[in-house]
Amino acid sequence: MLRSIKLGKAFGIPLFINPTFLLLPAWVLFSYRGADLITYLFLLLWVGVVFSCVLLHELGHALMARSFGIATHDITLYPIGGVARLERMSERPAEEFAIALAGPAVNVVIATLLTPVAFYALLHGVLTGDTIALNFEQGPLVLLGRFLTLLWVSNVFLVLFNLIPAFPMDGGRVLRALLSLPLGRLRATEVAAALGLVLAGLMGLLTVAVLLVSGTGNVMLPAVALFVALAGQQELRAVRRVEARRQAEAFGEALPLRRLRPVPAPVDVPAVEVPASADDNFSGLAWDPQTRAWVFWEKGRRLWDFRARAE
């Protein structure tokens, strides 16, 4: 694993950049291969400023989480975006809703501040032709207008893209927060993670379709799809473990003279060892006479054993 490079701190939160981030400017420059040096500098400046907005986006998440008493370990920039590593995820739907929306809200503010410049540039034909192609005969104000309008477009894109309901992206977390009210946290996470897998698959299909039609592809979209698929399932497993422990603790409280000690279920125990009274989709606690332990099952999968012993 490549070690991230520390950039400094903001509001007491360590900021890092992963070395893989360099793949992004390299890909941008490769996409405009053959351009002149000034255009390359323009593109590098644009990437740097856009990811400054991404950093502000992540700080929005972190500072909103701090207002709810949740600290942020650090923020790291990757080629596909930034990640604010929170101390814990809030289990309160209202807090998760606010934390998820705080990031896109920062980009909304930036886009709003740039809107007058963008509309002025559009009305005066500043963006006619190739926006990236520089023409110094138009003067510095036109070049500045092009740059700020591109920055406005980038922030609008960041808002719309992050609000796609693909868990664990911001939109997916907003969806889970809303679903948690009627369904509970575990079921809401299952629904949001399943939708995330569907959208990740659609991103992959879109990449293939564009590649077949145009002969070129966007390497960032499949990377985002892979992140959505893997990270969403990882968080779903974590929520299931938390729910298993919570149910076990509630079960233990019903046995005041005994105490339950959780141990990991043997990895070689197949799901077919569900008790005869349960089917393959059984979820809950069941006594296993062979291991003399209470077993927590989740849809036919053996997650935890709970050894009971007298206090």
C-alpha positions in Angstrom: 0.0 0.0 0.0 1.4 3.4 -1.0 1.9 5.7 1.9 -0.1 9.0 1.6 1.8 12.3 1.8 0.7 14.8 4.4 -0.2 18.2 3.1 -0.9 19.9 6.4 -3.9 20.5 8.6 -7.2 22.4 8.3 -9.4 23.0 11.4 -7.1 20.5 13.2 -7.8 17.7 10.7 -4.7 16.2 9.0 -4.8 16.4 5.2 -3.2 13.8 3.0 -2.8 13.1 -0.7 -2.3 9.6 -2.0 0.5 9.1 -4.6 -2.1 7.5 -6.9 -3.6 10.9 -7.2 -0.9 11.7 -9.8 -2.7 9.3 -12.1 -5.4 11.9 -12.6 -3.3 14.8 -14.0 -1.3 12.3 -16.0 -4.6 11.0 -17.6 -5.8 14.6 -18.2 -2.6 15.5 -20.0 -2.7 12.3 -22.0 -6.2 13.1 -23.1 -5.0 16.4 -24.5 -1.7 15.0 -25.9 -0.3 17.2 -28.6 -1.4 20.5 -27.0 1.0 23.3 -26.3 2.8 23.9 -23.0 0.4 26.8 -22.0 -2.6 24.5 -22.4 -1.0 21.9 -20.2 -0.4 24.4 -17.5 -4.0 25.6 -17.8 -5.2 22.0 -17.3 -2.9 21.3 -14.4 -4.1 24.5 -12.7 -7.7 23.5 -13.3 -7.2 20.0 -11.8 -5.5 21.6 -8.8 -8.3 24.1 -8.1 -11.1 21.5 -8.7 -9.5 19.2 -6.1 -9.2 22.2 -3.7 -13.0 22.3 -4.1 -13.1 18.5 -3.4 -11.0 19.1 -0.3 -13.5 21.8 0.9 -16.3 19.3 0.1 -14.7 16.8 2.5 -14.1 19.5 5.1 -17.9 20.2 4.9 -18.6 16.5 5.9 -15.9 16.6 8.7 -17.1 19.9 10.3 -20.7 18.9 10.2 -19.7 15.6 11.9 -17.8 17.5 14.5 -20.9 19.5 15.3 -22.5 16.2 16.3 -19.5 15.2 18.4 -17.9 12.9 15.8 -14.2 13.5 15.1 -12.4 13.0 11.8 -9.2 11.1 11.8 -8.0 12.6 8.4 -8.9 13.5 4.9 -7.1 11.9 1.9 -7.3 12.9 -1.7 -7.5 10.1 -4.3 -7.8 10.2 -8.1 -11.6 9.5 -7.9 -12.2 12.1 -5.1 -11.6 12.7 -1.4 -12.3 10.5 1.7 -13.0 12.0 5.1 -12.3 9.2 7.6 -14.7 9.7 10.4 -14.1 8.3 13.9 -17.5 6.6 13.6 -20.6 6.8 11.5 -23.7 8.3 13.2 -26.6 5.9 13.7 -29.1 8.7 13.9 -30.8 9.3 10.5 -31.0 13.0 11.0 -27.3 13.3 11.7 -26.3 11.1 8.8 -28.6 13.1 6.5 -26.9 16.4 7.6 -23.4 15.0 7.4 -24.0 13.5 3.9 -25.4 16.8 2.5 -22.8 19.1 4.1 -20.2 18.2 1.4 -22.4 18.9 -1.7 -23.6 22.0 0.1 -20.1 23.4 0.0 -20.0 22.9 -3.8 -23.4 24.5 -4.1 -22.0 27.6 -2.4 -19.0 27.7 -4.6 -21.1 27.3 -7.8 -23.5 30.0 -6.6 -20.6 32.5 -6.1 -19.3 31.7 -9.6 -22.8 31.8 -11.3 -22.6 35.5 -12.3 -19.3 35.0 -14.0 -20.5 31.8 -15.7 -23.6 33.5 -17.1 -21.7 36.5 -18.2 -19.2 34.3 -20.0 -22.0 32.3 -21.7 -23.9 35.4 -22.8 -20.8 37.0 -24.3 -19.7 33.9 -26.2 -16.6 33.3 -24.1 -17.1 29.5 -24.4 -17.5 29.3 -28.1 -15.3 26.6 -29.6 -13.0 24.4 -27.5 -13.0 25.7 -24.0 -9.6 24.2 -23.2 -7.9 25.6 -26.4 -6.3 28.8 -25.3 -6.2 31.9 -27.5 -4.1 34.7 -26.0 -5.4 37.1 -28.6 -8.7 37.2 -26.7 -7.0 38.8 -23.7 -6.5 37.7 -20.0 -10.1 38.5 -19.0 -11.5 36.0 -21.5 -9.1 33.4 -20.3 -10.1 34.0 -16.7 -13.7 33.8 -17.7 -13.1 30.4 -19.4 -11.3 29.1 -16.3 -13.9 30.3 -13.8 -16.7 29.0 -16.0 -15.0 25.6 -16.1 -14.7 25.7 -12.3 -18.5 26.5 -12.1 -19.3 23.5 -14.3 -17.0 21.3 -12.2 -18.7 22.2 -9.0 -22.2 21.7 -10.5 -21.0 18.3 -11.7 -19.6 17.5 -8.2 -23.0 18.3 -6.6 -25.0 16.2 -9.1 -22.5 13.3 -9.2 -22.2 13.0 -5.4 -26.0 13.0 -5.0 -26.4 9.8 -7.1 -28.0 7.4 -4.7 -25.2 4.9 -5.0 -24.2 3.9 -1.4 -21.7 4.8 0.1 -21.6 8.0 -1.9 -23.3 11.0 -0.4 -26.6 10.4 -2.2 -26.6 6.8 -1.0 -26.1 7.9 2.6 -28.9 10.4 2.2 -31.1 7.5 0.9 -30.1 5.2 3.8 -30.9 8.0 6.3 -34.3 8.4 4.8 -35.0 4.6 4.6 -33.7 4.1 8.2 -36.8 5.9 9.6 -39.4 3.2 8.3 -37.0 0.2 7.9 -34.4 0.4 10.5 -30.6 0.9 9.9 -29.8 -2.7 8.9 -32.6 -3.1 6.3 -32.0 0.4 5.0 -28.3 -0.4 4.5 -29.2 -3.6 2.7 -31.5 -1.7 0.3 -29.0 1.2 -0.3 -26.1 -1.2 -0.8 -28.1 -3.3 -3.3 -29.1 -0.2 -5.2 -25.4 0.8 -5.1 -24.4 -2.5 -6.8 -27.0 -1.9 -9.5 -25.8 1.6 -10.2 -22.1 0.4 -10.1 -23.1 -2.2 -12.8 -24.8 0.5 -14.9 -21.6 2.7 -14.6 -19.6 -0.3 -15.9 -22.1 -0.8 -18.8 -22.0 2.9 -19.7 -18.2 2.7 -19.8 -18.3 -0.2 -22.2 -21.0 1.4 -24.4 -19.0 4.7 -24.7 -15.9 2.7 -25.5 -17.7 0.7 -28.3 -19.3 3.8 -29.8 -16.5 6.3 -29.6 -13.4 4.1 -29.3 -12.4 6.0 -26.1 -13.2 5.4 -22.5 -13.2 7.2 -19.2 -11.0 5.3 -16.7 -12.5 7.2 -13.7 -16.0 6.0 -14.1 -15.2 2.2 -13.7 -12.9 3.2 -10.8 -15.8 4.9 -9.1 -18.1 1.9 -9.9 -15.5 -0.5 -8.3 -15.3 1.8 -5.2 -19.1 1.9 -4.8 -19.4 -1.9 -5.2 -16.6 -2.8 -2.7 -17.0 -0.1 -0.1 -20.8 -0.4 0.0 -20.6 -4.2 0.7 -17.9 -3.7 3.2 -20.0 -1.2 5.2 -23.0 -3.5 4.9 -21.0 -6.3 6.6 -19.9 -3.9 9.3 -23.5 -2.9 10.0 -24.6 -6.6 10.1 -21.8 -7.3 12.7 -23.0 -4.3 14.8 -26.6 -5.5 14.6 -25.5 -9.1 15.6 -23.7 -7.8 18.7 -26.7 -5.7 19.6 -29.1 -8.6 19.4 -26.7 -10.8 21.3 -26.4 -8.2 24.1 -30.2 -7.9 24.2 -30.4 -11.7 24.4 -27.8 -11.7 27.2 -29.8 -9.2 29.2 -32.7 -11.7 29.2 -30.4 -14.2 31.1 -29.4 -12.4 34.3 -27.6 -15.4 35.8 -25.5 -16.1 32.7 -23.1 -14.2 30.5 -22.6 -14.5 26.7 -19.1 -14.4 25.3 -19.0 -13.8 21.6 -16.4 -15.7 19.5 -16.0 -15.7 15.8 -17.9 -18.5 14.1 -15.7 -21.2 12.5 -15.0 -20.2 8.9 -15.3 -23.9 7.8 -18.9 -24.2 9.1 -21.2 -24.2 6.0 -24.5 -22.5 6.0 -26.3 -26.0 5.7 -25.8 -26.4 9.5 -28.8 -24.2 10.1 -31.0 -25.9 12.8 -33.6 -28.2 11.4 -36.4 -25.9 12.5 -35.0 -23.1 10.3 -34.7 -22.7 6.5 -31.8 -21.4 4.4 -33.0 -17.8 4.9 -33.1 -18.0 8.7 -31.9 -14.9 10.6 -31.6 -14.7 14.4 -30.3 -16.7 17.4 -30.4 -20.5 17.5 -28.9 -23.1 19.8 -26.3 -25.4 18.3 -26.1 -28.6 20.4 -22.9 -29.8 18.7 -20.8 -26.7 19.7 -23.1 -26.0 22.7 -23.3 -22.3 21.7 -25.9 -19.8 20.7 -25.4 -18.9 17.0 -26.4 -15.7 15.3 -27.5 -16.3 11.7 -28.1 -13.7 9.0 -30.0 -15.1 6.0 -28.5 -18.6 6.4 -25.0 -17.3 7.1 -23.4 -18.2 10.4 -21.9 -14.9 11.7 -21.2 -15.3 15.4 -21.1 -17.9 18.2 -22.0 -16.9 21.7 -20.6 -19.1 24.4 -22.7 -19.1 27.6 -21.0 -19.5 30.9 -22.1 -18.9 34.5 -21.0 -15.8 36.2 
